């Protein structure tokens, strides 16, 4: 298996990696491999409901009320 050295990593990130590795009972190298596998090997699929729920509030329902026009709209496809 090839090596993947990472240089110039901020010390705060290194400490966080070691803490995460300790919490999961793994070595820092094993934790790095797990993080890479989670991030790259299998992208998460989101449900439509999850995507819709993550949209920010964009106003009140009344802001999107359909307004019926008195004007006749030309029928283009007849």
Residue, then its C-alpha position, 0 to 999 in steps of 0.5 A: x500500500x502506498x504512503x501518503x505523507x502530509x506536511x505543514x499541518x497546523x499543530x491544532x489539527x494534529x492535536x485534534x487528530x490525536x484526540x479523535x484517534x484516542x477517542x476511537x481507540x486507533x492510532x493517528x495513522x489509522x484515524x487519518x485513513x478512516x477520515x480519508x475513506x469517509x470523505x472520499x470512498x463513499x459520498x453521502x446520499x441525501x434524501x429529498x426531504x433532507x435537502x428541502x429541510x436544509x433550505x433556509x427560511x425565505x419568508x412567510x407563506x403569504x409572500x408566495x401566495x399566487x396572485x390571479x391576474x385579471x388579464x387574459x394570458x395568450x395561449x401559445x401552444x394552441 
